[in-house]
Amino acid sequence: MTRWLGLAARTSPALLAALLLAGPGGRPAAAIEAEDDDDEVQIREVYVPNPEFQAYEDRDQLVVEGVTLYRVRRPDQSEALVAKEESGWEHVVLEGWRLTFYNQAKQPLRRGPGHHVIVQEWSGGAHCCFDYHVLQVQGTQIRREGTIRAGDCSLRVADLDQDGSLELIGCDARFAYAFDLPFAESPLVPVVYAFHDRAYVPDNRRFPQVYQFRITQERRRLAEAERTSDARGARRAVLSLLLHMLYAGRVTEAWCGFDRAYRWADRTDVRQEVIRRLRLPPDPEDGRLPPVDLAYTLAPPGRCH
């Protein structure tokens, strides 16, 4: 993937829509410890990227397991992913807005037969939206294994628990532009997808290290903002801390920390807005709302100590 992990996808349009391909072999990615330097941390986070995912910017077809996958451009500028089998039979696999092929990587998403294809669909909008469709190709069979609604984020690929299967990390962008923040300062909270029961599904609480990294980083930013009397930066850090702790399942710690640190007059309104957005169901028309169950974040908090 791109080497600047953890940032919203803001590259050129040619790189904003992609098809990623994984094949057999290779070594599992490993988690790395965060560096003290903020710039290095911002790039690397706790993930080791798979450097083999490089774009075929000008490529319109790719052969996988005897099936030729190719892009069809339509008069309205949208595209479709079409599969042509060795027999000559063709069928549409995916209808999207913009698609770009990536190269074949040596490391599979997980052990097993066939190849895995991840198709990124870009809506064409500013900042938004990016959907990743996971396909398994085995022989002439193509099976859908889920959609990752990444909203305003690029997809990251890493073996977070070192079990040989790769997790896919997107984000939940439902808080984009919330709390009177511009997009660049909006909290984009990670969502971790793992493979369960024949599909990739959100599984946030099984990977606390993803959130702990961000929590540690925001605590450092909050301390620096308070030291320099940066009220705007402090408010942003408190909001980000609240959301990352909630997504990690640390509900009591999240709300108790918020009550202690949030000193601005709109505290009640912010609390209500957080709960309202957490309750929003997935919406096919809104690319920023992923199909993730956040009921655990709405559990009543315990008593603060």
N, C-alpha and C positions, 0 to 999 in steps of 0.2 A: 504494500500500500504506500501511500505517501509517507515520507519520513517524519513529517511534523504531526505526530499523533496527538489526539485530544483536542484539536481545534476544529471549529466548524469548517465545512468544506467551502473554501472561498477561492478556488483556483479557477483557471480559465474554463469556459464552457466545454472545451474538448475533453477535459479531465473530470468534469462534474457528473458524467454518466458513464458507467463502466460495466463490463462483464468480466468477472474474475473466474479463474479456472484452477482447480486443484487436482493433482494426480498423485500416483503412488510414490513412496520413498521419502527421503528427507528426514530432518531431525525436528523434534517438537520445539516450539518457541518456549522461552523460559521467562519467568517474572524477574524483574531487576529492581534493586532498591533505588529509591528516589535520591537524587543528588541534592546537595544543599543549594546549589546555584539555581535560581529560579528559571533562567533561560533554558538550562539543560533539562530541568524537571518538566517544563512546559512542553518540550519536544518529546521526551521519552516516556513520561509517566511511569506506570508499572508494567508496561507492555514491551515485549520484543516484537517489532514488526516482522512480517514475512517479506523480505526484500525482493522475492521473486515475482510479486504482483506488480508488473509494469504494463503500462497501457500500450495497446496496438492502436494508436491514434488514427491510422489511416486504413485499418484492416476491416473488411466487411464480412468475412466469413472465417469459420474455424471448424476443423474436423475433430469430432469427439466420439470415440467408440464406434466408428463406422457411420456416424451421423454428421452431416454437414449443417452447422448452424450458421445462418447468415441474416444480416439486417436488411429489411425492406423499408425504403423511405417512401412515404406517401405524399400526395399533393399538399396536404395540410401541414407538412414538415414533421409529422409524428413518424415513429418507426415501429416495426414489429420484428420479433425474433422468430424466424421460421426454421423448422427442422426438415431436412431432406434426407431420407433414408437411402440405403444402397439400392433398394428396389426402384427408387425414383419417386416414391410416394412422399408428398409434402404435407406438413400441417403447421399451423401457427401455434407457437408455444407461449408467447407473451406479446401483448400489445403495450407499447410504452411511448414515452415522449422523446427521449434521447437515450441511445445506447452506444457504448464503446467497448470493444473487446479488450480483455487483458490476456497476458501470456499464460501458458500452462506452468503451474508451479509443481515442484517435485513433491511437496508435502500435501497429503490429502487432508480434508477436513476431519476425517476419522477413518479408522480401519474398515475395510470391507471392499466388495467388488464395485466396479464402475468408477466414474468420475463425478465430481461435484462442480456445479456451475452456479455462480452467484451473479445475477443480473441486476445492475443498478439502473434504476429508472429515474431520470431527472425531469421534473415538471417544467423546467425552463424559467422558473421564477427567481427573483432576487433572494438570495440566502436559502431558498426552500423550493422544492422539497425532494428528498432522495429516498426511494424505496429500494430495498434489496430483496430479490426473489431467489430463494435457494432451490436449485434443481439437482436431482440425481439422474445422471445419464448412464445407463447400463445396456449395452447392446443397442437395440432400437427403442428401448423403453425410456421415457422421460417422465419422472415423477416429481411433483412439487413437494418441497419439504418446509414450506413456510415463507412468510414475508416479514422482513425486518423494516419497519417504518422508522428510518433514521432522521426524518425531519430535516433539520438544518446541519446535520453532521455527516462526516465521512464514516465509513465502516472500518473497524479495526479487527484484526484477527490475531488471536493469541491462545496458547494453551495455559490457561490461568491456574488450573489445578494439577498440571503435569501428569495427566492420565492418558496422554497420547491423542486425545480428541480436541480439536480447536473450538474455542468459544468465539462468538461473534459479538462485538461490542458496538452498539449504536448509542443513541441518546433519546431522551424524552424532551422534546422542545415545546411542551405545552406552556412553559413559563417564558417563552420568547416575548419580549416587550412588556412583560408584567412589571408591576410595582414602579411604573414610570421610568423604567430603565431602557436605554437604547439597546439595540440588538447585540452590540459588541460586549455589553456588560450583563446580558441576560443569563441566568443560570440554565445551562444545558446539561441535565443530569444523566449520567451513563445508565444504560439498560443493557444487561448482559443476557445473551441468548445462548442456551445450551441445548444439545440434542437429547430429547426424551420422547419415547413412544412414537418414533418415525417422523418427528418434526422438531424444528428449532422453536423453542418457547422461552419467554423471559424467566430468568432464575436468579434474580438480583441477590437475594440474601445468602446464597451459597458462595458468593465471592466478595466477602467484606473488604478484601485488600483494594478492590477498585475504588471503593468509597473512602476508605481510610486514607489513601493517598491524597484525595481531594480535600478531605477534612483537615488533614495536617497542613496542607498548603493554604487553605483559607484561614486557619487559625494564625498562621504566620502573617498573612496579609492583614488580618484584623489588628494584630499587635502593632504592625508597622503603621497602619492608618491611624490608630489611636495615638501612637508616639508622635506623629507629624500633624495631629489635629485635622486629619482628612475625613470629615464627616461623611462625604459621599462614598469614599472607599470603604469606610467602616460599615456603613449600612449595607452595601453590596455584599461584603464578606459575611455579615450576620445572616442575611437571607440565603446565601449559598450554603453556609453551614447547616442551617435549618433543613433545607431540602435534601442535601446529601445524607444527613443523619436519618431523615425520614425514609429515604429509599433504601438505606442500609438496614432498616427495621429497628433503629434505636429511637423509638418514638418518645419515650419519657425524656431521655437525654436531649433530644432535639428541641422539644418545647420548653424544657426548663432552661436550656441555654439561651433560647430565643427570649424568654421573659427576662432573663438577667441582662442580656446584652443589647436588646433593641430599645433604644431610649427616645425614638421619634414619636411624634404625636399620632401617627396613623397606625399604631400597633394593632388596634382592633380590626381596622379595615384590612391590613395585611394578613392577619390570621384568617379572616373570613375568605379572602381571595385565595390563599393557599388551599384551604379546604375545598373551596368551590372547584378549583382547577383539578385537584386530585380526584374529585368525584366525576369528572367528565368522562363519558364512555368513549371508546374508539369511534371515530367518524370517518367513513370512506372519503368524504369530501374535504377533510382537513388532514393534510399530510403531516401535521405536527402532533397528532394524537396517535401514539402507537397502541397496538392491541396488547396491553399489559394490565394485569389485575393489581391495582394499588390499594386494595381493601386493607391490607396490613398496615399501611401508612396512616390510616384513619382510626386505628385503635385508640381508645381513651388513654392518655398518658397517666403514669403513676404519680406519686407524690415526689416533689423535688426535695433534694437534700441540701 
